Amino acid sequence: MDVAKEYLHFVSRRRCTVAGCSMPPGGHHLRGKYLGGGISLRPDDLTVIPLCFAHHQELHQNGILTFERAHGLDLLRELIQCLQGFAYELGKQINEWIDTQGDTYDY
């Protein structure tokens, strides 16, 4: 299983992070000291949060701090919540798979 690919699929099924926005999300890679990546390096796909195209553009035009203040967001907190939701869904899938194995699966 490609966890990053599964996470990107999970993000694509969520709503835009901005409250009240109903546009379909794309993704924005968060960058920062503890998130990896850099100016010329592509950050890990596990740092993606769901943002629609318009809000993604707004974030890049205005900067993260202005964007967060304008929408009352903490994007790192949003990333953590998104990852928690993904971990929960992944755990459900694993449990469902284990349930289908019956006595044939050796723990």
C-alpha positions as CSV (number, residue, x, y, z in Angstrom):
1,M,0.0,0.0,0.0
2,D,1.3,3.4,-0.9
3,V,0.3,5.4,2.2
4,A,0.9,8.8,0.7
5,K,-1.2,8.0,-2.4
6,E,-4.0,6.7,-0.2
7,Y,-3.7,9.9,1.9
8,L,-4.0,12.1,-1.2
9,H,-7.1,10.2,-2.2
10,F,-8.5,10.7,1.3
11,V,-7.8,14.5,1.1
12,S,-9.5,14.7,-2.3
13,R,-12.8,13.4,-0.8
14,R,-12.8,16.0,1.9
15,R,-14.2,19.6,1.8
16,C,-12.0,22.6,1.5
17,T,-10.5,23.5,4.8
18,V,-12.1,27.0,4.8
19,A,-15.4,26.9,6.7
20,G,-18.4,27.3,4.5
21,C,-16.6,26.6,1.2
22,S,-18.4,24.0,-0.9
23,M,-15.9,23.9,-3.8
24,P,-14.1,20.6,-4.5
25,P,-10.7,20.5,-2.9
26,G,-7.3,20.1,-4.4
27,G,-4.4,20.1,-2.1
28,H,-1.8,22.4,-0.6
29,H,1.5,21.0,0.7
30,L,2.4,22.7,3.9
31,R,6.0,23.6,4.2
32,G,8.0,24.5,7.2
33,K,10.9,23.8,9.5
34,Y,9.5,20.5,10.8
35,L,7.6,19.4,7.7
36,G,10.4,18.8,5.3
37,G,10.8,20.1,1.8
38,G,12.1,23.6,1.1
39,I,12.1,26.2,-1.6
40,S,13.3,23.8,-4.3
41,L,12.3,20.5,-2.7
42,R,8.9,19.0,-3.0
43,P,7.4,18.4,0.4
44,D,6.0,15.0,1.4
45,D,2.5,14.2,0.3
46,L,1.6,13.5,3.9
47,T,1.7,17.3,4.5
48,V,-1.3,18.1,2.2
49,I,-4.4,19.8,3.4
50,P,-7.6,20.1,1.3
51,L,-8.0,23.6,-0.3
52,C,-10.1,24.5,-3.2
53,F,-8.4,26.2,-6.2
54,A,-9.6,29.7,-5.1
55,H,-8.4,29.4,-1.5
56,H,-5.2,27.8,-2.6
57,Q,-4.5,30.8,-4.9
58,E,-5.5,33.2,-2.1
59,L,-3.0,31.5,0.3
60,H,-0.2,31.8,-2.2
61,Q,-1.0,35.4,-3.1
62,N,-1.4,36.6,0.5
63,G,0.9,34.3,2.5
64,I,0.1,31.8,5.2
65,L,-0.2,34.1,8.2
66,T,-2.6,36.5,6.4
67,F,-4.6,33.6,5.1
68,E,-4.9,32.0,8.5
69,R,-6.0,35.3,10.1
70,A,-8.5,36.0,7.4
71,H,-10.2,32.6,7.8
72,G,-9.5,31.9,11.5
73,L,-7.4,28.9,10.8
74,D,-4.3,27.2,12.0
75,L,-3.1,25.2,9.0
76,L,-0.8,23.0,11.0
77,R,-3.7,22.1,13.3
78,E,-5.8,21.4,10.2
79,L,-3.1,19.1,8.9
80,I,-3.0,17.2,12.2
81,Q,-6.8,16.8,12.2
82,C,-6.7,15.6,8.6
83,L,-4.0,13.0,9.4
84,Q,-6.0,11.9,12.4
85,G,-9.1,11.4,10.2
86,F,-7.0,9.4,7.7
87,A,-5.5,7.2,10.4
88,Y,-9.0,6.5,11.7
89,E,-10.3,5.5,8.2
90,L,-7.2,3.4,7.6
91,G,-7.7,1.7,11.0
92,K,-11.3,0.9,10.0
93,Q,-10.2,-0.6,6.7
94,I,-7.6,-2.8,8.5
95,N,-10.1,-4.0,11.0
96,E,-12.6,-4.8,8.2
97,W,-9.9,-6.8,6.4
98,I,-9.0,-8.7,9.5
99,D,-12.6,-9.5,10.1
100,T,-12.8,-11.1,6.6
101,Q,-9.8,-13.4,7.3
102,G,-11.7,-15.4,10.0
103,D,-9.5,-18.1,11.5
104,T,-7.2,-18.1,8.4
105,Y,-5.2,-15.0,9.5
106,D,-2.3,-15.7,11.9
107,Y,-1.8,-12.9,14.3
